């Protein structure tokens, strides 16, 4: 999972890890925060299998890249294995170098093409817009988990997802986030890969 600080990447990967652990699978995870508090890059490597020996995913080794921001997705595309799945939130958060005008944000066509060179399984979702319609873009991470759940190779019951989401979040935001998860699943239901 990749994105920028404040998008909830670490929480999303914790929830996914919780669901896998609850199913009796082995989970190894490591996070890189960098300058996350200042909108910097955030990555979370998450490996799930019956037995996992190390948390880091090697370049060309990721089955799925879940990206909360387009440019961060492009930065990490080399980690996707040929034929792997890339899910990208169609949202741009320009880094400081672009905000200051020293560089330009790449065109969407170039970003998407960088993925399609690696895999034909590239999905772009309007996650930020969907969560804005729900009333709070901070639920993006849970929306993206809902979207991911449709394509995840391990089938996880909705009840387990809801339990793990609810255990990680304060009660006052359960309703919003459970609606975001359901909406992510609903949007993904109409997509074929």
C-alpha positions as CSV (number, residue, x, y, z in Angstrom):
1,X,0.0,0.0,0.0
2,X,1.3,3.4,-0.9
3,X,0.3,7.0,-0.6
4,X,1.1,10.2,1.3
5,X,0.9,11.1,5.0
6,X,-2.6,11.5,6.4
7,X,-4.3,9.1,4.0
8,X,-4.5,6.3,6.5
9,X,-2.3,3.8,4.7
10,X,-0.8,2.3,8.0
11,X,-4.3,1.9,9.5
12,X,-5.6,0.2,6.3
13,X,-2.6,-2.2,6.3
14,X,-3.1,-2.9,10.0
15,X,-6.8,-3.8,9.4
16,X,-5.9,-6.1,6.5
17,X,-3.3,-7.7,8.6
18,X,-5.8,-8.2,11.5
19,X,-8.2,-9.9,9.1
20,X,-5.5,-12.3,7.9
21,X,-4.4,-13.1,11.4
22,X,-8.0,-13.8,12.5
23,X,-8.1,-16.3,9.6
24,X,-5.1,-18.1,11.0
25,X,-2.6,-16.9,8.4
26,X,0.9,-15.6,9.0
27,X,1.4,-11.9,8.5
28,X,4.5,-9.8,8.3
29,X,4.3,-6.1,7.9
30,X,6.7,-3.1,7.8
31,X,5.9,0.5,7.2
32,X,8.0,3.4,5.9
33,X,6.8,6.9,7.0
34,X,9.5,9.2,5.8
35,X,8.3,12.8,6.0
36,X,4.7,11.6,6.3
37,X,3.6,14.4,8.7
38,X,4.5,16.8,5.9
39,X,2.6,15.0,3.1
40,X,5.6,12.8,2.3
41,X,5.6,9.2,1.0
42,X,4.1,6.4,3.1
43,X,4.5,2.8,2.2
44,X,3.3,-0.4,3.9
45,X,4.7,-3.8,2.8
46,X,2.3,-6.6,3.9
47,X,2.9,-10.2,3.3
48,X,0.2,-12.8,4.0
49,X,0.6,-16.6,3.6
50,X,0.4,-19.8,5.6
51,X,4.1,-19.1,6.6
52,X,5.9,-15.8,6.0
53,X,9.6,-15.3,6.8
54,X,10.2,-11.6,6.1
55,X,8.0,-8.5,5.7
56,X,9.7,-6.8,2.8
57,X,8.4,-7.4,-0.7
58,X,11.1,-7.5,-3.4
59,X,10.9,-5.5,-6.6
60,X,8.7,-7.3,-9.1
61,X,7.3,-9.4,-6.2
62,X,4.0,-7.7,-5.2
63,X,0.8,-9.4,-6.2
64,X,-1.2,-6.2,-5.5
65,X,-0.3,-2.6,-5.3
66,X,-3.0,-0.5,-3.6
67,X,-2.2,3.1,-4.2
68,X,-4.0,6.0,-2.5
69,X,-2.3,8.6,-4.7
70,X,-1.4,8.5,-8.4
71,X,2.2,9.7,-8.3
72,X,3.1,7.5,-5.3
73,X,1.7,4.6,-7.4
74,X,4.0,5.5,-10.2
75,X,7.0,5.6,-7.8
76,X,6.3,2.1,-6.6
77,X,5.2,0.4,-9.8
78,X,8.5,-1.6,-10.1
79,X,7.4,-3.6,-7.1
80,X,4.4,-5.2,-8.9
81,X,5.1,-8.6,-10.4
82,X,4.3,-9.0,-14.1
83,X,0.6,-9.7,-14.2
84,X,0.0,-8.4,-10.7
85,X,-2.9,-6.1,-9.9
86,X,-2.7,-2.3,-9.5
87,X,-5.5,-0.4,-7.9
88,X,-5.1,3.4,-8.0
89,X,-7.1,6.1,-6.3
90,X,-7.5,8.7,-9.0
91,X,-6.3,11.6,-6.9
92,X,-3.3,13.8,-7.0
93,X,-1.5,15.3,-4.1
94,X,1.4,17.2,-5.6
95,X,4.7,17.0,-3.7
96,X,6.5,20.1,-2.6
97,X,8.7,20.2,-5.7
98,X,5.6,20.4,-7.9
99,X,3.8,22.8,-5.6
100,X,6.8,25.2,-5.8
101,X,6.7,25.0,-9.6
102,X,10.2,23.4,-10.0
103,X,8.7,20.3,-11.6
104,X,5.4,19.3,-13.3
105,X,3.0,16.7,-12.2
106,X,3.0,13.9,-14.8
107,X,0.0,13.6,-17.1
108,X,-2.5,10.9,-16.2
109,X,-1.8,9.2,-19.5
110,X,1.9,8.8,-18.6
111,X,1.2,7.5,-15.1
112,X,-1.4,4.9,-16.3
113,X,0.9,3.8,-19.1
114,X,3.7,3.1,-16.6
115,X,1.4,0.6,-15.0
116,X,0.1,-0.9,-18.2
117,X,3.7,-1.7,-19.2
118,X,3.9,-3.9,-16.2
119,X,0.4,-5.4,-16.1
120,X,-2.9,-5.3,-17.9
121,X,-4.6,-5.5,-14.5
122,X,-4.7,-1.7,-13.7
123,X,-7.8,-0.3,-12.1
124,X,-8.4,3.4,-11.5
125,X,-11.1,4.2,-8.9
126,X,-12.6,7.6,-7.9
127,X,-12.1,6.8,-4.2
128,X,-11.6,10.4,-3.0
129,X,-14.8,11.5,-4.9
130,X,-16.8,8.6,-3.5
131,X,-15.7,9.3,0.1
132,X,-16.4,13.0,-0.3
133,X,-20.0,12.0,-1.3
134,X,-20.2,9.9,1.8
135,X,-19.4,13.0,3.8
136,X,-15.7,12.6,4.8
137,X,-12.7,11.9,2.6
138,X,-10.8,10.6,5.7
139,X,-12.7,7.3,5.1
140,X,-10.7,6.8,1.9
141,X,-8.5,4.1,3.4
142,X,-11.6,2.0,4.4
143,X,-13.2,2.6,1.0
144,X,-10.0,1.4,-0.7
145,X,-10.1,-1.7,1.5
146,X,-13.7,-2.4,0.5
147,X,-12.6,-2.0,-3.2
148,X,-9.6,-4.3,-2.6
149,X,-11.7,-6.9,-0.9
150,X,-13.5,-7.7,-4.2
151,X,-10.1,-8.7,-5.8
152,X,-8.2,-10.0,-2.8
153,X,-7.0,-13.6,-3.5
154,X,-8.0,-14.7,0.0
155,X,-11.8,-14.6,0.6
156,X,-12.5,-12.7,3.8
157,X,-16.1,-12.6,5.1
158,X,-17.8,-9.2,5.4
159,X,-18.4,-9.9,9.1
160,X,-14.7,-10.4,9.7
161,X,-13.9,-7.2,7.8
162,X,-16.5,-5.3,9.8
163,X,-15.2,-6.7,13.1
164,X,-11.6,-5.8,12.3
165,X,-12.5,-2.3,11.1
166,X,-14.6,-1.7,14.2
167,X,-11.9,-2.9,16.6
168,X,-9.4,-0.4,15.1
169,X,-11.6,2.7,14.9
170,X,-13.4,4.8,17.6
171,X,-17.2,4.0,17.9
172,X,-18.2,7.5,16.8
173,X,-16.9,6.8,13.2
174,X,-17.9,3.2,12.8
175,X,-21.0,4.0,10.7
176,X,-19.1,6.2,8.3
177,X,-16.3,3.8,7.8
178,X,-18.6,0.7,7.4
179,X,-20.5,2.6,4.8
180,X,-17.2,3.5,3.1
181,X,-16.2,-0.2,3.1
182,X,-19.6,-1.2,1.6
183,X,-19.4,1.5,-1.0
184,X,-15.9,0.4,-2.0
185,X,-17.2,-3.2,-2.5
186,X,-20.2,-1.9,-4.4
187,X,-18.1,0.2,-6.8
188,X,-15.7,-2.8,-7.4
189,X,-18.6,-5.2,-8.1
190,X,-19.1,-3.6,-11.5
191,X,-15.4,-4.0,-12.5
192,X,-14.0,-7.0,-14.4
193,X,-10.3,-7.8,-14.6
